[in-house]
Amino acid sequence: MRKKISIIGSGFSSLAASCYLAKEGHEVTIHEKNSSVGGRARQLKIDGFTFDMGPSWYWMPDIFDKFFADFGKKTSDFYRLEKLDPAYKVFFSDDTITIGDSMEKICAEFERIEPGSAIYLKEFIAEAQDNYTIAINKVVLRPGLSPFELITPETATRVDRFFKTISSRVRKKFQNPKLISILEFPVLFLGAKPSKTPSFYSFMNFADFGLGTWHPQGGMYEIIDAMKTLAVSLGVQINTESPVEKILVEGKRASGILVGGEAIRSDVVLSGADYHHSETLLDEQYRQYSEAYWSGRTFAPSALLFYMAFDKKLKNVAHHNLFFDTDFKQHAQEIYDTPQWPAKPLFYANFPSITDDSMAPDNRETGFFLVPIAPGLTDTPELRTQYFDIIMRRFEARTAQKVRKNIIFKESFCVNDFVEQYNSYKGNAYGLANTLLQTAFLRPKLKSGKVENLFFTGQLTVPGPGVPPALISGKLVADLILKKK
């Protein structure tokens, strides 16, 4: 039977779900509070400069391929991909490590830093590939309804990988702190400390070294545009500047949403907005999770971001750059253990115009700087200025160039903006961390346990943070909706 489905939010998971649901003949309408689709994956364009405001890493290309293939399409029908070489650079206080586009190049760089480490690296990545195969083909395709979803013939023989951590696994074979930092870095995409993340999640290392880092020409927003085009072609209606004020419930069944004071009747309501915010749209008796529950969760970091335009091309940098020239452990503690503004923050810098001429005018550069911080911190203009000075001093020192006088545009984004623009709980940037006690069935549910025909999707539910998991989350929740009679 054809159903009328209202979707709240237009991020990756919402767009993915809308495509699957519309493909099966349902009447699907997306309501997005902001003026453009994409949720956190928005884009800023000014004076010929293009900034991806959210996700900037294109990993796990096979997940994108599978999504579009489900609709008889290919990524190349919508955008062109380029594999980056180098994938990224990592700046330390006394050296710069370059991660190439092949295992051969990466092994050579590891050998330069720690002779004999290439043998262990190949073993580690082989295990990571095994985890990736199990994760992508088995575990992440489960909707998180039961602990038994984790029990498969493959996981049963690898149970130790769920109880040992990435940190312990890496440190068992590698001694050099620089290599340890590089191998622990990918799990930061999962929003948790390496010392709290199961070693099974080393599949992120295979995503990094094995599958490589890619760039869609025109920026990450090209994926959103592609998904929007696909959704509209399938009959999805998209309303922007359409904030949802309330989820309506009648007789413990979702009956619609309230937008602009108008009740929009629906057979199914699906929210891809922040999960905590979504539940505040319900009367209290229909909420599954208390404020105490949310305050007790381990959230992924927030971020202080700077979008900068430079009037010249920059030197000694790659498309992606990690500045690990301070204490990795201390910064992690200042995010997770004793939340505070970091004393000596690690940071990330992205220059897509190095790869893609369309991202900036000729002989100019588009820059994106990100400092991970704890969610819920005080966010003031003075603090933003203070941290801008901190990272720019170090950026200039590590890359041996003066650039501040060449900045012709600068805009910042931080905790207050995540709250105001995305209704993000405590201003988190990446959702709920994938710790052992927040994995699979232990995450907030895709389906409400209190309201019939109410569903959720996105980075606070299964599988977790990141763009590829968001695509999978949209598919999982669509499958649940489609199975419901």
NUDREN-262641 format. One record per residue (C-alpha): residue number from 1; residue in one letter; x, y, z negated. Coordinates in steps of 0.1 Angstrom, whole numbers, plus 2048, in hexadecimal, padded with zeros to 3 digits. Layout:
N
+-----+-----+-----+-----+-----+
|   n | res |   u |   v |   w |
+-----+-----+-----+-----+-----+
| NUM |   A |   X |   Y |   Z |
...
+-----+-----+-----+-----+-----+
END
This chain:
485
+-----+-----+-----+-----+-----+
|   n | res |   u |   v |   w |
+-----+-----+-----+-----+-----+
|   1 |   M | 800 | 800 | 800 |
|   2 |   R | 80D | 822 | 809 |
|   3 |   K | 816 | 836 | 7EA |
|   4 |   K | 81B | 85B | 7E4 |
|   5 |   I | 83D | 85F | 7D3 |
|   6 |   S | 84B | 87F | 7C4 |
|   7 |   I | 870 | 881 | 7BF |
|   8 |   I | 880 | 89A | 7A8 |
|   9 |   G | 8A2 | 8A7 | 7B3 |
|  10 |   S | 8B5 | 8A2 | 7D4 |
|  11 |   G | 8D7 | 895 | 7CB |
|  12 |   F | 8E7 | 876 | 7DB |
|  13 |   S | 8D2 | 85D | 7C7 |
|  14 |   S | 8B1 | 86F | 7CE |
|  15 |   L | 8B8 | 873 | 7F3 |
|  16 |   A | 8C2 | 84E | 7F5 |
|  17 |   A | 8A3 | 843 | 7E3 |
|  18 |   S | 88D | 859 | 7F9 |
|  19 |   C | 89B | 849 | 819 |
|  20 |   Y | 894 | 825 | 80D |
|  21 |   L | 871 | 82D | 801 |
|  22 |   A | 867 | 841 | 820 |
|  23 |   K | 875 | 825 | 836 |
|  24 |   E | 85B | 80E | 826 |
|  25 |   G | 83F | 825 | 830 |
|  26 |   H | 839 | 839 | 810 |
|  27 |   E | 831 | 85E | 80E |
|  28 |   V | 850 | 86D | 7FE |
|  29 |   T | 855 | 891 | 7F3 |
|  30 |   I | 875 | 89F | 7E2 |
|  31 |   H | 873 | 8BD | 7CB |
|  32 |   E | 894 | 8CF | 7C7 |
|  33 |   K | 897 | 8EC | 7AE |
|  34 |   N | 8B4 | 8FD | 7C1 |
|  35 |   S | 8B4 | 90D | 7E3 |
|  36 |   S | 8C7 | 8F1 | 7F5 |
|  37 |   V | 8C6 | 8CB | 7F2 |
|  38 |   G | 8E3 | 8B6 | 7E4 |
|  39 |   G | 8E1 | 8BB | 7BF |
|  40 |   R | 904 | 8C0 | 7B2 |
|  41 |   A | 912 | 8B9 | 7D5 |
|  42 |   R | 90B | 8DC | 7E1 |
|  43 |   Q | 91F | 8F2 | 7F8 |
|  44 |   L | 92A | 916 | 7F7 |
|  45 |   K | 932 | 929 | 817 |
|  46 |   I | 940 | 94C | 817 |
|  47 |   D | 953 | 960 | 831 |
|  48 |   G | 95D | 940 | 845 |
|  49 |   F | 968 | 92D | 826 |
|  50 |   T | 955 | 90D | 81D |
|  51 |   F | 956 | 8FF | 7FA |
|  52 |   D | 948 | 8DD | 7EE |
|  53 |   M | 93B | 8E7 | 7CC |
|  54 |   G | 938 | 8C4 | 7BE |
|  55 |   P | 946 | 8A2 | 7CA |
|  56 |   S | 966 | 8A6 | 7DE |
|  57 |   W | 974 | 882 | 7E0 |
|  58 |   Y | 967 | 86A | 7FA |
|  59 |   W | 96F | 847 | 7ED |
|  60 |   M | 95F | 825 | 7F4 |
|  61 |   P | 956 | 82C | 818 |
|  62 |   D | 946 | 809 | 81A |
|  63 |   I | 92A | 815 | 803 |
|  64 |   F | 921 | 832 | 81A |
|  65 |   D | 923 | 81A | 838 |
|  66 |   K | 90B | 802 | 827 |
|  67 |   F | 8F3 | 81D | 81F |
|  68 |   F | 8F0 | 82A | 842 |
|  69 |   A | 8F0 | 807 | 851 |
|  70 |   D | 8D0 | 800 | 83D |
|  71 |   F | 8BF | 818 | 854 |
|  72 |   G | 8D0 | 80D | 874 |
|  73 |   K | 8E9 | 829 | 873 |
|  74 |   K | 90E | 82F | 86F |
|  75 |   T | 921 | 84B | 85D |
|  76 |   S | 92F | 854 | 87F |
|  77 |   D | 90C | 85D | 88A |
|  78 |   F | 90D | 87A | 872 |
|  79 |   Y | 931 | 883 | 869 |
|  80 |   R | 955 | 87C | 871 |
|  81 |   L | 96C | 86D | 857 |
|  82 |   E | 992 | 872 | 855 |
|  83 |   K | 9A8 | 85C | 83E |
|  84 |   L | 9BF | 873 | 82B |
|  85 |   D | 9E5 | 86E | 82A |
|  86 |   P | 9EF | 876 | 811 |
|  87 |   A | 9D0 | 86C | 7FE |
|  88 |   Y | 9DC | 883 | 7E2 |
|  89 |   K | 9FA | 891 | 7D0 |
|  90 |   V | A00 | 88F | 7AA |
|  91 |   F | A14 | 8AB | 79B |
|  92 |   F | A28 | 8A4 | 77B |
|  93 |   S | A3E | 8BB | 768 |
|  94 |   D | A5E | 8AD | 779 |
|  95 |   D | A52 | 89B | 798 |
|  96 |   T | A37 | 898 | 7B2 |
|  97 |   I | A29 | 876 | 7BC |
|  98 |   T | A18 | 872 | 7DD |
|  99 |   I | 9FD | 857 | 7E2 |
| 100 |   G | 9FD | 84D | 807 |
| 101 |   D | 9E2 | 83D | 81C |
| 102 |   S | 9EF | 81A | 81A |
| 103 |   M | 9FA | 801 | 7FF |
| 104 |   E | A1D | 800 | 810 |
| 105 |   K | A22 | 825 | 80A |
| 106 |   I | A14 | 824 | 7E7 |
| 107 |   C | A2A | 806 | 7DE |
| 108 |   A | A48 | 819 | 7EB |
| 109 |   E | A40 | 837 | 7D5 |
| 110 |   F | A3A | 821 | 7B6 |
| 111 |   E | A5C | 811 | 7BC |
| 112 |   R | A6C | 833 | 7BE |
| 113 |   I | A5F | 83B | 79B |
| 114 |   E | A62 | 819 | 78B |
| 115 |   P | A77 | 7FE | 79D |
| 116 |   G | A65 | 7DD | 79E |
| 117 |   S | A42 | 7EC | 798 |
| 118 |   A | A36 | 7E5 | 7BB |
| 119 |   I | A32 | 7C0 | 7B3 |
| 120 |   Y | A1C | 7C7 | 796 |
| 121 |   L | A09 | 7E1 | 7AA |
| 122 |   K | A00 | 7C8 | 7C5 |
| 123 |   E | 9F4 | 7AF | 7AA |
| 124 |   F | 9E0 | 7CB | 799 |
| 125 |   I | 9CF | 7D6 | 7B9 |
| 126 |   A | 9C8 | 7B2 | 7C3 |
| 127 |   E | 9B5 | 7AE | 7A2 |
| 128 |   A | 9A4 | 7D0 | 7A7 |
| 129 |   Q | 999 | 7C4 | 7CA |
| 130 |   D | 98A | 7A5 | 7BA |
| 131 |   N | 977 | 7BB | 7A1 |
| 132 |   Y | 96C | 7D2 | 7BE |
| 133 |   T | 95D | 7B5 | 7D1 |
| 134 |   I | 94A | 7A9 | 7B2 |
| 135 |   A | 93F | 7CB | 7A8 |
| 136 |   I | 932 | 7D7 | 7CA |
| 137 |   N | 923 | 7B6 | 7D5 |
| 138 |   K | 915 | 7AA | 7B4 |
| 139 |   V | 916 | 7C0 | 795 |
| 140 |   V | 90D | 7E3 | 7A1 |
| 141 |   L | 8F0 | 7D6 | 7B6 |
| 142 |   R | 8DD | 7CC | 796 |
| 143 |   P | 8C3 | 7E4 | 788 |
| 144 |   G | 8D0 | 7E3 | 764 |
| 145 |   L | 8B1 | 7D2 | 756 |
| 146 |   S | 8C2 | 7B5 | 743 |
| 147 |   P | 8E4 | 7AB | 735 |
| 148 |   F | 8E1 | 78B | 74A |
| 149 |   E | 8E7 | 7A0 | 769 |
| 150 |   L | 90C | 7A1 | 760 |
| 151 |   I | 90E | 77B | 75F |
| 152 |   T | 918 | 76D | 780 |
| 153 |   P | 92F | 751 | 78A |
| 154 |   E | 949 | 76B | 791 |
| 155 |   T | 946 | 780 | 772 |
| 156 |   A | 943 | 762 | 75B |
| 157 |   T | 967 | 758 | 764 |
| 158 |   R | 974 | 77B | 760 |
| 159 |   V | 963 | 785 | 73F |
| 160 |   D | 984 | 792 | 731 |
| 161 |   R | 983 | 7AF | 74A |
| 162 |   F | 965 | 7BD | 738 |
| 163 |   F | 975 | 7BD | 715 |
| 164 |   K | 998 | 7C8 | 71E |
| 165 |   T | 99D | 7EC | 728 |
| 166 |   I | 9AC | 7FC | 747 |
| 167 |   S | 9C6 | 80C | 731 |
| 168 |   S | 9D2 | 7EB | 721 |
| 169 |   R | 9D2 | 7DA | 743 |
| 170 |   V | 9E8 | 7F6 | 754 |
| 171 |   R | A00 | 7F9 | 737 |
| 172 |   K | A06 | 7D4 | 736 |
| 173 |   K | A1A | 7D5 | 757 |
| 174 |   F | A24 | 7FA | 75C |
| 175 |   Q | A3C | 80D | 746 |
| 176 |   N | A40 | 82F | 757 |
| 177 |   P | A27 | 848 | 749 |
| 178 |   K | A22 | 858 | 76B |
| 179 |   L | A18 | 838 | 77C |
| 180 |   I | A01 | 830 | 75E |
| 181 |   S | 9F0 | 852 | 762 |
| 182 |   I | 9EA | 84C | 787 |
| 183 |   L | 9DC | 829 | 781 |
| 184 |   E | 9C5 | 836 | 765 |
| 185 |   F | 9B9 | 854 | 779 |
| 186 |   P | 99F | 843 | 78F |
| 187 |   V | 989 | 839 | 772 |
| 188 |   L | 985 | 85D | 769 |
| 189 |   F | 96B | 85D | 785 |
| 190 |   L | 957 | 846 | 76E |
| 191 |   G | 958 | 861 | 753 |
| 192 |   A | 96A | 84F | 737 |
| 193 |   K | 98C | 84B | 728 |
| 194 |   P | 9A1 | 82F | 737 |
| 195 |   S | 9A5 | 821 | 713 |
| 196 |   K | 97F | 81E | 711 |
| 197 |   T | 978 | 811 | 734 |
| 198 |   P | 976 | 7EB | 73B |
| 199 |   S | 993 | 7DE | 751 |
| 200 |   F | 978 | 7D1 | 769 |
| 201 |   Y | 975 | 7F5 | 775 |
| 202 |   S | 998 | 7F2 | 784 |
| 203 |   F | 983 | 7EE | 7A4 |
| 204 |   M | 987 | 814 | 7A5 |
| 205 |   N | 9AC | 80F | 7AB |
| 206 |   F | 9A4 | 7F9 | 7C9 |
| 207 |   A | 98C | 815 | 7D6 |
| 208 |   D | 9AA | 82C | 7D2 |
| 209 |   F | 9C8 | 819 | 7DF |
| 210 |   G | 9B7 | 7FE | 7F3 |
| 211 |   L | 99B | 811 | 805 |
| 212 |   G | 9AB | 833 | 806 |
| 213 |   T | 99F | 857 | 803 |
| 214 |   W | 98B | 866 | 81F |
| 215 |   H | 97D | 888 | 82A |
| 216 |   P | 95D | 88E | 83D |
| 217 |   Q | 964 | 8AB | 856 |
| 218 |   G | 950 | 8C9 | 84A |
| 219 |   G | 952 | 8BE | 826 |
| 220 |   M | 93F | 8A7 | 80E |
| 221 |   Y | 91F | 8BA | 815 |
| 222 |   E | 91F | 8A9 | 837 |
| 223 |   I | 913 | 889 | 825 |
| 224 |   I | 8F6 | 89C | 815 |
| 225 |   D | 8ED | 8AB | 837 |
| 226 |   A | 8EE | 888 | 846 |
| 227 |   M | 8D8 | 87A | 82B |
| 228 |   K | 8C0 | 897 | 82D |
| 229 |   T | 8BD | 892 | 853 |
| 230 |   L | 8B7 | 86D | 84E |
| 231 |   A | 89D | 873 | 833 |
| 232 |   V | 88A | 88C | 848 |
| 233 |   S | 88B | 875 | 866 |
| 234 |   L | 87A | 85B | 851 |
| 235 |   G | 85F | 873 | 847 |
| 236 |   V | 86B | 880 | 825 |
| 237 |   Q | 85F | 8A3 | 81D |
| 238 |   I | 879 | 8B8 | 80A |
| 239 |   N | 86E | 8D7 | 7F6 |
| 240 |   T | 88A | 8ED | 7E9 |
| 241 |   E | 886 | 908 | 7CF |
| 242 |   S | 86C | 8F1 | 7C0 |
| 243 |   P | 874 | 8EB | 79C |
| 244 |   V | 85F | 8D1 | 78A |
| 245 |   E | 850 | 8DD | 76A |
| 246 |   K | 840 | 8BD | 75D |
| 247 |   I | 83C | 899 | 764 |
| 248 |   L | 816 | 891 | 761 |
| 249 |   V | 80A | 872 | 74F |
| 250 |   E | 7E7 | 864 | 74D |
| 251 |   G | 7E0 | 844 | 73A |
| 252 |   K | 805 | 83D | 737 |
| 253 |   R | 80A | 83E | 75C |
| 254 |   A | 81C | 859 | 76F |
| 255 |   S | 802 | 86C | 783 |
| 256 |   G | 817 | 888 | 792 |
| 257 |   I | 82B | 8A7 | 78C |
| 258 |   L | 825 | 8CB | 784 |
| 259 |   V | 836 | 8E4 | 79C |
| 260 |   G | 82F | 909 | 79B |
| 261 |   G | 811 | 903 | 785 |
| 262 |   E | 802 | 8EB | 79E |
| 263 |   A | 7FC | 8C6 | 797 |
| 264 |   I | 809 | 8B0 | 7B3 |
| 265 |   R | 7F9 | 88E | 7B1 |
| 266 |   S | 811 | 870 | 7B6 |
| 267 |   D | 80F | 84A | 7B4 |
| 268 |   V | 834 | 849 | 7AA |
| 269 |   V | 84B | 863 | 79B |
| 270 |   L | 871 | 85E | 79E |
| 271 |   S | 889 | 876 | 78E |
| 272 |   G | 8AD | 87A | 79B |
| 273 |   A | 8B2 | 898 | 785 |
| 274 |   D | 8C6 | 896 | 765 |
| 275 |   Y | 8B6 | 87A | 751 |
| 276 |   H | 8B4 | 88D | 730 |
| 277 |   H | 8A4 | 8AB | 741 |
| 278 |   S | 88C | 894 | 754 |
| 279 |   E | 87F | 886 | 733 |
| 280 |   T | 87A | 8A9 | 726 |
| 281 |   L | 860 | 8AD | 742 |
| 282 |   L | 84C | 893 | 730 |
| 283 |   D | 837 | 897 | 710 |
| 284 |   E | 84B | 88A | 6F3 |
| 285 |   Q | 838 | 86A | 6EE |
| 286 |   Y | 842 | 85F | 711 |
| 287 |   R | 868 | 864 | 70E |
| 288 |   Q | 87D | 844 | 70B |
| 289 |   Y | 89C | 854 | 6FB |
| 290 |   S | 89E | 86B | 6DD |
| 291 |   E | 8B5 | 889 | 6DA |
| 292 |   A | 8C9 | 874 | 6C1 |
| 293 |   Y | 8CE | 85A | 6DD |
| 294 |   W | 8DB | 874 | 6F6 |
| 295 |   S | 8F2 | 885 | 6DC |
| 296 |   G | 901 | 863 | 6D4 |
| 297 |   R | 90A | 85A | 6F8 |
| 298 |   T | 92D | 85E | 707 |
| 299 |   F | 929 | 877 | 723 |
| 300 |   A | 940 | 87C | 740 |
| 301 |   P | 953 | 89D | 740 |
| 302 |   S | 946 | 8BE | 74A |
| 303 |   A | 95D | 8D4 | 75F |
| 304 |   L | 96A | 8F7 | 764 |
| 305 |   L | 96C | 8FD | 78A |
| 306 |   F | 97A | 919 | 79E |
| 307 |   Y | 973 | 91E | 7C3 |
| 308 |   M | 98E | 933 | 7D3 |
| 309 |   A | 995 | 941 | 7F6 |
| 310 |   F | 9B9 | 949 | 7FF |
| 311 |   D | 9C5 | 960 | 81A |
| 312 |   K | 9E2 | 949 | 824 |
| 313 |   K | 9E9 | 924 | 828 |
| 314 |   L | 9F7 | 915 | 808 |
| 315 |   K | A18 | 901 | 806 |
| 316 |   N | A22 | 8E0 | 7F5 |
| 317 |   V | 9FF | 8D3 | 7EF |
| 318 |   A | 9E8 | 8B9 | 7FE |
| 319 |   H | 9C3 | 8B7 | 803 |
| 320 |   H | 9BF | 8A8 | 7E0 |
| 321 |   N | 9D7 | 8B0 | 7C4 |
| 322 |   L | 9D8 | 8A5 | 79F |
| 323 |   F | 9EC | 8B9 | 786 |
| 324 |   F | 9F6 | 8A1 | 76B |
| 325 |   D | A13 | 8B6 | 75E |
| 326 |   T | A05 | 8B6 | 73B |
| 327 |   D | 9FB | 89B | 722 |
| 328 |   F | 9E0 | 885 | 731 |
| 329 |   K | 9D7 | 875 | 70F |
| 330 |   Q | 9D3 | 896 | 6FD |
| 331 |   H | 9BC | 8A4 | 718 |
| 332 |   A | 9A7 | 885 | 716 |
| 333 |   Q | 9A4 | 888 | 6F0 |
| 334 |   E | 999 | 8AC | 6F4 |
| 335 |   I | 97D | 8A0 | 70B |
| 336 |   Y | 971 | 881 | 6F9 |
| 337 |   D | 97E | 87F | 6D5 |
| 338 |   T | 980 | 8A3 | 6C8 |
| 339 |   P | 96C | 8B7 | 6E2 |
| 340 |   Q | 97D | 8D9 | 6E7 |
| 341 |   W | 98C | 8EE | 703 |
| 342 |   P | 9AC | 8DD | 70C |
| 343 |   A | 9CD | 8EC | 701 |
| 344 |   K | 9E0 | 8E0 | 720 |
| 345 |   P | 9C7 | 8D4 | 739 |
| 346 |   L | 9CD | 8BD | 756 |
| 347 |   F | 9BC | 8CA | 776 |
| 348 |   Y | 9B4 | 8C2 | 79A |
| 349 |   A | 9B7 | 8D7 | 7B9 |
| 350 |   N | 9A7 | 8D1 | 7DA |
| 351 |   F | 9B0 | 8E1 | 7FB |
| 352 |   P | 999 | 8D2 | 816 |
| 353 |   S | 9A4 | 8EC | 830 |
| 354 |   I | 9C6 | 8DA | 831 |
| 355 |   T | 9B4 | 8BD | 842 |
| 356 |   D | 996 | 8CF | 851 |
| 357 |   D | 99A | 8F0 | 864 |
| 358 |   S | 974 | 8F6 | 862 |
| 359 |   M | 977 | 8FB | 83C |
| 360 |   A | 989 | 91D | 83E |
| 361 |   P | 991 | 938 | 858 |
| 362 |   D | 9B2 | 935 | 86B |
| 363 |   N | 9D2 | 938 | 855 |
| 364 |   R | 9BD | 938 | 835 |
| 365 |   E | 9B6 | 91F | 81A |
| 366 |   T | 997 | 913 | 807 |
| 367 |   G | 99F | 908 | 7E4 |
| 368 |   F | 98B | 8F6 | 7C9 |
| 369 |   F | 99A | 8F2 | 7A6 |
| 370 |   L | 98B | 8DC | 78A |
| 371 |   V | 993 | 8D9 | 765 |
| 372 |   P | 982 | 8BC | 753 |
| 373 |   I | 974 | 8C7 | 732 |
| 374 |   A | 95D | 8B9 | 717 |
| 375 |   P | 937 | 8BF | 71D |
| 376 |   G | 926 | 8D7 | 706 |
| 377 |   L | 943 | 8EF | 701 |
| 378 |   T | 93E | 914 | 6FD |
| 379 |   D | 941 | 924 | 720 |
| 380 |   T | 94A | 949 | 722 |
| 381 |   P | 959 | 960 | 73D |
| 382 |   E | 977 | 965 | 727 |
| 383 |   L | 97E | 93F | 724 |
| 384 |   R | 97A | 93B | 74A |
| 385 |   T | 994 | 957 | 74F |
| 386 |   Q | 9AB | 948 | 735 |
| 387 |   Y | 9AB | 926 | 746 |
| 388 |   F | 9AE | 935 | 769 |
| 389 |   D | 9CE | 945 | 75E |
| 390 |   I | 9DB | 924 | 74E |
| 391 |   I | 9D5 | 90F | 76D |
| 392 |   M | 9E1 | 929 | 786 |
| 393 |   R | A02 | 92E | 773 |
| 394 |   R | A08 | 908 | 775 |
| 395 |   F | 9FD | 905 | 798 |
| 396 |   E | A15 | 920 | 7A4 |
| 397 |   A | A31 | 910 | 790 |
| 398 |   R | A2C | 8ED | 79C |
| 399 |   T | A27 | 8F6 | 7C0 |
| 400 |   A | A42 | 910 | 7C1 |
| 401 |   Q | A2D | 92C | 7D0 |
| 402 |   K | A1B | 94C | 7C5 |
| 403 |   V | 9F6 | 94B | 7CF |
| 404 |   R | 9E2 | 961 | 7B7 |
| 405 |   K | 9E7 | 980 | 7CB |
| 406 |   N | 9DA | 96D | 7EA |
| 407 |   I | 9B8 | 965 | 7DB |
| 408 |   I | 99D | 978 | 7ED |
| 409 |   F | 97F | 967 | 7DE |
| 410 |   K | 97A | 954 | 7BD |
| 411 |   E | 95B | 946 | 7AC |
| 412 |   S | 959 | 930 | 78D |
| 413 |   F | 940 | 916 | 781 |
| 414 |   C | 93F | 906 | 75F |
| 415 |   V | 929 | 8F8 | 743 |
| 416 |   N | 90F | 914 | 743 |
| 417 |   D | 90B | 910 | 769 |
| 418 |   F | 907 | 8EA | 767 |
| 419 |   V | 8EB | 8EF | 74D |
| 420 |   E | 8DA | 90B | 760 |
| 421 |   Q | 8DD | 8FE | 784 |
| 422 |   Y | 8DA | 8D8 | 77E |
| 423 |   N | 8C9 | 8D5 | 75C |
| 424 |   S | 8E7 | 8C1 | 752 |
| 425 |   Y | 8E8 | 8B4 | 72E |
| 426 |   K | 903 | 8C8 | 71C |
| 427 |   G | 90F | 8D3 | 73E |
| 428 |   N | 91F | 8B2 | 746 |
| 429 |   A | 92C | 8AF | 76A |
| 430 |   Y | 92C | 88A | 770 |
| 431 |   G | 911 | 879 | 75B |
| 432 |   L | 914 | 85E | 742 |
| 433 |   A | 936 | 84D | 73E |
| 434 |   N | 93B | 829 | 747 |
| 435 |   T | 948 | 81B | 726 |
| 436 |   L | 942 | 7F7 | 71C |
| 437 |   L | 924 | 801 | 708 |
| 438 |   Q | 916 | 816 | 724 |
| 439 |   T | 919 | 7FD | 740 |
| 440 |   A | 8FE | 7ED | 755 |
| 441 |   F | 8DF | 7E4 | 73F |
| 442 |   L | 8EC | 7FA | 723 |
| 443 |   R | 8E7 | 81A | 738 |
| 444 |   P | 8C6 | 82D | 739 |
| 445 |   K | 8AC | 819 | 74D |
| 446 |   L | 8A2 | 81F | 771 |
| 447 |   K | 87E | 818 | 767 |
| 448 |   S | 86C | 829 | 74A |
| 449 |   G | 861 | 811 | 72E |
| 450 |   K | 846 | 828 | 723 |
| 451 |   V | 836 | 836 | 743 |
| 452 |   E | 82B | 821 | 760 |
| 453 |   N | 836 | 82C | 782 |
| 454 |   L | 851 | 842 | 775 |
| 455 |   F | 875 | 83C | 780 |
| 456 |   F | 897 | 84C | 77D |
| 457 |   T | 8B7 | 84B | 792 |
| 458 |   G | 8D9 | 85B | 792 |
| 459 |   Q | 8F9 | 85D | 77F |
| 460 |   L | 8EB | 859 | 75C |
| 461 |   T | 8DB | 837 | 765 |
| 462 |   V | 8EA | 819 | 778 |
| 463 |   P | 903 | 814 | 786 |
| 464 |   G | 912 | 835 | 77A |
| 465 |   P | 926 | 854 | 784 |
| 466 |   G | 933 | 85B | 7A7 |
| 467 |   V | 925 | 860 | 7CA |
| 468 |   P | 926 | 83B | 7D5 |
| 469 |   P | 915 | 830 | 7B4 |
| 470 |   A | 8FB | 84B | 7BA |
| 471 |   L | 8F2 | 83C | 7DC |
| 472 |   I | 8EF | 81A | 7CC |
| 473 |   S | 8DA | 828 | 7B0 |
| 474 |   G | 8C1 | 836 | 7CA |
| 475 |   K | 8BF | 814 | 7DB |
| 476 |   L | 8BA | 801 | 7BA |
| 477 |   V | 89E | 817 | 7AE |
| 478 |   A | 88D | 816 | 7D0 |
| 479 |   D | 88E | 7F0 | 7CF |
| 480 |   L | 87D | 7F1 | 7AD |
| 481 |   I | 862 | 808 | 7B9 |
| 482 |   L | 85D | 7F4 | 7D9 |
| 483 |   K | 85A | 7D3 | 7C5 |
| 484 |   K | 83F | 7E2 | 7AE |
| 485 |   K | 81C | 7DA | 7BB |
+-----+-----+-----+-----+-----+
END
